């Protein structure tokens, strides 16, 4: 864990308001529009202003932001409410500001309110660092682009308490936790129209994270309410908690994708063995078909599943030699043009939830599949 990551986590924990989002193509000016600065969604206006902006009026606020605990900028928060615009931005970073460049696209931007006119800002790079930050607050990538919440959402509290009351083990397995999240989703959706596959999988992941937090709070409340006898004991406890969070995050997406494929009656093999005993996340229609050399190669499909993939996408390249064109499903929001071009050259097609596509550079969006489109492609191939 880097010093910057530690400081970002501490800043969020020690102050009342914090916000995070993945740096988007729009933020770094890679979409060809004229908007400048970091876009802040309306649901997070509190990180910038005491009151929401009013349509028909502009307003601004000048602040000092300390970046990476290293240097400061005299920046401006602005609400554009006049004309056709209706958005919040953070602007004025000064010459030589390093983070609004293409190479930082897809990194995690964190803004913490320390005082009325003083903030700290962080840009966290690398899949492991980003996942560690999100794990520290029990967040999924879909929880970003919003204020960082440190409390469970109360609307699900009764359901979670009921689950906890019937839980027989200390902690459920990752499979059991994912299954429980989907069952809770069905309870919440009772009598309502189900969402698209793109939205459904995000909702499953969100509920699972909240349920995990509820279990974690219940199981650790007695342990953390008492002083630790030594630093070693404190570190052991913290490592156990972090490792459990990482383990759950690593398997969660795969469990929910299996459930989705089952819902759509799509044949697949999870963790099928291929050349060199490699185990790709999913082979369609089956491991047997993959190893049957008379099975048409064009009817085989490969899918890797990675919550974040900015650094890890290359891991899938040699996991199934028979399938040249590979698909990679991710919750990563925003990847630089250079990396997207490299993926294209290596015949990797991204699959992301529909709502995330706008976070990618505009010239690549038509080359990225939504989950619904990927499912339709699989169903076409099985005919």
FENZISUL-V80689 format. One record per residue. N is the residue number from 0. RES is the residue in three letters. SS is DSSP state (hx for helix, st for strand, lp for the rest). Layout:
N/RES/SS
N/RES/SS
This chain:
0/UNK/lp
1/UNK/lp
2/UNK/hx
3/UNK/hx
4/UNK/hx
5/UNK/hx
6/UNK/hx
7/UNK/hx
8/UNK/hx
9/UNK/hx
10/UNK/hx
11/UNK/hx
12/UNK/hx
13/UNK/hx
14/UNK/lp
15/UNK/lp
16/UNK/st
17/UNK/st
18/UNK/st
19/UNK/st
20/UNK/st
21/UNK/st
22/UNK/lp
23/UNK/lp
24/UNK/lp
25/UNK/lp
26/UNK/lp
27/UNK/lp
28/UNK/lp
29/UNK/lp
30/UNK/lp
31/UNK/lp
32/UNK/lp
33/UNK/lp
34/UNK/lp
35/UNK/lp
36/UNK/lp
37/UNK/st
38/UNK/st
39/UNK/st
40/UNK/lp
41/UNK/hx
42/UNK/hx
43/UNK/hx
44/UNK/hx
45/UNK/hx
46/UNK/hx
47/UNK/lp
48/UNK/lp
49/UNK/lp
50/UNK/lp
51/UNK/lp
52/UNK/lp
53/UNK/lp
54/UNK/lp
55/UNK/lp
56/UNK/lp
57/UNK/lp
58/UNK/st
59/UNK/st
60/UNK/st
61/UNK/st
62/UNK/st
63/UNK/st
64/UNK/st
65/UNK/st
66/UNK/st
67/UNK/lp
68/UNK/lp
69/UNK/lp
70/UNK/st
71/UNK/st
72/UNK/st
73/UNK/st
74/UNK/st
75/UNK/st
76/UNK/st
77/UNK/st
78/UNK/st
79/UNK/st
80/UNK/lp
81/UNK/lp
82/UNK/lp
83/UNK/lp
84/UNK/lp
85/UNK/lp
86/UNK/st
87/UNK/st
88/UNK/st
89/UNK/st
90/UNK/st
91/UNK/lp
92/UNK/lp
93/UNK/lp
94/UNK/lp
95/UNK/lp
96/UNK/lp
97/UNK/lp
98/UNK/lp
99/UNK/lp
100/UNK/lp
101/UNK/hx
102/UNK/hx
103/UNK/hx
104/UNK/lp
105/UNK/lp
106/UNK/lp
107/UNK/st
108/UNK/st
109/UNK/st
110/UNK/st
111/UNK/st
112/UNK/st
113/UNK/st
114/UNK/st
115/UNK/lp
116/UNK/lp
117/UNK/st
118/UNK/st
119/UNK/st
120/UNK/st
121/UNK/st
122/UNK/st
123/UNK/st
124/UNK/lp
125/UNK/lp
126/UNK/hx
127/UNK/hx
128/UNK/hx
129/UNK/hx
130/UNK/hx
131/UNK/hx
132/UNK/hx
133/UNK/hx
134/UNK/hx
135/UNK/hx
136/UNK/lp
137/UNK/lp
138/UNK/lp
139/UNK/lp
140/UNK/hx
141/UNK/hx
142/UNK/hx
143/UNK/lp
144/UNK/lp
145/UNK/st
146/UNK/st
147/UNK/lp
148/UNK/lp
149/UNK/lp
150/UNK/lp
151/UNK/lp
152/UNK/lp
153/UNK/hx
154/UNK/hx
155/UNK/hx
156/UNK/hx
157/UNK/hx
158/UNK/hx
159/UNK/hx
160/UNK/hx
161/UNK/hx
162/UNK/hx
163/UNK/hx
164/UNK/hx
165/UNK/hx
166/UNK/lp
167/UNK/lp
168/UNK/lp
169/UNK/lp
170/UNK/lp
171/UNK/lp
172/UNK/lp
173/UNK/hx
174/UNK/hx
175/UNK/hx
176/UNK/hx
177/UNK/hx
178/UNK/hx
179/UNK/hx
180/UNK/hx
181/UNK/hx
182/UNK/hx
183/UNK/hx
184/UNK/hx
185/UNK/hx
186/UNK/hx
187/UNK/hx
188/UNK/lp
189/UNK/lp
190/UNK/lp
191/UNK/lp
192/UNK/lp
193/UNK/lp
194/UNK/lp
195/UNK/lp
196/UNK/hx
197/UNK/hx
198/UNK/hx
199/UNK/hx
200/UNK/hx
201/UNK/hx
202/UNK/hx
203/UNK/hx
204/UNK/hx
205/UNK/hx
206/UNK/hx
207/UNK/hx
208/UNK/hx
209/UNK/hx
210/UNK/hx
211/UNK/hx
212/UNK/hx
213/UNK/hx
214/UNK/hx
215/UNK/hx
216/UNK/hx
217/UNK/hx
218/UNK/hx
219/UNK/hx
220/UNK/hx
221/UNK/hx
222/UNK/hx
223/UNK/hx
224/UNK/lp
225/UNK/lp
226/UNK/lp
227/UNK/lp
228/UNK/lp
229/UNK/lp
230/UNK/hx
231/UNK/hx
232/UNK/hx
233/UNK/hx
234/UNK/hx
235/UNK/hx
236/UNK/hx
237/UNK/hx
238/UNK/hx
239/UNK/hx
240/UNK/hx
241/UNK/hx
242/UNK/hx
243/UNK/hx
244/UNK/hx
245/UNK/hx
246/UNK/hx
247/UNK/hx
248/UNK/hx
249/UNK/hx
250/UNK/hx
251/UNK/hx
252/UNK/hx
253/UNK/hx
254/UNK/hx
255/UNK/hx
256/UNK/hx
257/UNK/hx
258/UNK/hx
259/UNK/hx
260/UNK/hx
261/UNK/hx
262/UNK/hx
263/UNK/lp
264/UNK/lp
265/UNK/lp
266/UNK/lp
267/UNK/lp
268/UNK/st
269/UNK/st
270/UNK/st
271/UNK/st
272/UNK/st
273/UNK/lp
274/UNK/hx
275/UNK/hx
276/UNK/hx
277/UNK/lp
278/UNK/st
279/UNK/st
280/UNK/st
281/UNK/st
282/UNK/st
283/UNK/st
284/UNK/lp
285/UNK/lp
286/UNK/hx
287/UNK/hx
288/UNK/hx
289/UNK/hx
290/UNK/hx
291/UNK/lp
292/UNK/lp
293/UNK/lp
294/UNK/lp
295/UNK/lp
296/UNK/hx
297/UNK/hx
298/UNK/hx
299/UNK/lp
300/UNK/st
301/UNK/st
302/UNK/st
303/UNK/st
304/UNK/st
305/UNK/st
306/UNK/lp
307/UNK/lp
308/UNK/lp
309/UNK/lp
310/UNK/lp
311/UNK/lp
312/UNK/hx
313/UNK/hx
314/UNK/hx
315/UNK/hx
316/UNK/lp
317/UNK/lp
318/UNK/lp
319/UNK/lp
320/UNK/lp
321/UNK/lp
322/UNK/lp
323/UNK/lp
324/UNK/lp
325/UNK/st
326/UNK/st
327/UNK/st
328/UNK/st
329/UNK/st
330/UNK/lp
331/UNK/lp
332/UNK/lp
333/UNK/lp
334/UNK/lp
335/UNK/lp
336/UNK/hx
337/UNK/hx
338/UNK/hx
339/UNK/hx
340/UNK/hx
341/UNK/hx
342/UNK/hx
343/UNK/hx
344/UNK/hx
345/UNK/lp
346/UNK/lp
347/UNK/st
348/UNK/st
349/UNK/st
350/UNK/st
351/UNK/lp
352/UNK/lp
353/UNK/hx
354/UNK/hx
355/UNK/hx
356/UNK/hx
357/UNK/hx
358/UNK/hx
359/UNK/lp
360/UNK/lp
361/UNK/hx
362/UNK/hx
363/UNK/hx
364/UNK/hx
365/UNK/hx
366/UNK/hx
367/UNK/lp
368/UNK/st
369/UNK/lp
370/UNK/hx
371/UNK/hx
372/UNK/hx
373/UNK/hx
374/UNK/hx
375/UNK/hx
376/UNK/hx
377/UNK/hx
378/UNK/hx
379/UNK/hx
380/UNK/hx
381/UNK/lp
382/UNK/lp
